[in-house]
Amino acid sequence: APAPKRVLVTGAAGQIGYALVPMIARGHLLGPDQPIILHMLDIPPAAESLEGVKMELLDAAYPLLHGIVATTDVTEAFTGVDIAIMVGGFPRKQGMERKEVMGKNVSIYKAQASALAKFASKDVKVVVVANPANTNALVLKASTEGNICPKNITCLTRLDHNRALAQIAERLGVTSKDVKNVIIWGNHSSTQYPDVNHGTVTLADGKEHNIRDAVSDDAWLNDEFIKIVQQRGAAIINKRKLSSALSAASSVCDHVRDWMLGTAEGTWTSMGVVSDGSYGAPAGVVYSFPVTTKDGEWTIQSGMLCHYQSSSDVSNPLGWTAVRQDQDEGDEDEGDGDGGDE
Ligand code: NAI
């Protein structure tokens, strides 16, 4: 068997953490043959709860789980990790200004970035889940300058990608495995653009069809579909009174697994990555693009200009100005009218 990989989950005592750690221990993150040493970090008020999660992980007797580090010490948590899944953060509470939450998360992500740079494996792969995910990833990148390759810092938009696949599959009565190559552009927030224009679906005839042709309802695709995906996080909060957790956890596994093990031939996925200026997204910002992956490296899929857009949109296919004004996206208030994410 290969040597164990160290996988860190921050905020591991939280809701996503509780759904995520068993998936990792089952092999959903790095495949069924890769032994794991799980590092779990949380803050002192959650220390006991974290200890309880550790006890349950032991009780589940996962064959792949070769060790558990459950700690509130940042240095211990980050030491030697190969994969860092950043779920921990300060949630926006009622009555708090968005700026205030951002400020708190900036300090957390700066501190954790320096621990990452000092103590993690030099080739550590990072996925930021905590909102505002794009911004937290940007802060993390800025604070690891020189020590962690910017290409190794990503944020999660795979949940949005999966939500888009699932909506198309539901609509056409197929499974999500039959749908491929949707794209999430932009931020993990209600400003994202879920794009089906390059996607295909395999129907009962066994043939691949363009999603637009198969759905045959542009009005739905251009309006309701986009809103459903953009506002799905808020819709889950309305029903569950808690934000998405099992779907977020499952999407984290998809994100990391595809990144490390590669996307299938002819298929891309969506990841928030550091922009190289592609598609007019300013170089250096963390932005969700279509990417293909191979052996732990992602590549932005080029040549995706959307031929369904009007000519005025083509000069600025992503509506960048609007996105940038909303860069401080994040955990929108539920029911504040513009939907928002988790
Ligand atoms: P939660 O509140 O249940 O868990 C967060 C955990 O982080 C808590 O246990 C808390 O003690 C811990 N924490 C706080 N500060 C920390 C720090 N400095 N270091 C380590 N741990 C710390 O929240 P939940 O539901 O698990 O969500 C976590 C984050 O993920 C939220 O920011 C949420 O908005 C975001 N999210 C992102 C999604 C995405 O697709 N990118 C989807 C769903 C949620």
Residues whose N, C-alpha, C, O or C-beta is under 5 A from the ligand:
A	BS01	NAI	T10 G11 A13 G14 Q15 I16 G17 L41 D42 I43 A46 V87 G88 G89 F90 I108 V128 V129 A130 N131 A133 L156 L159 H188 S243 S244 A248 D331 E342
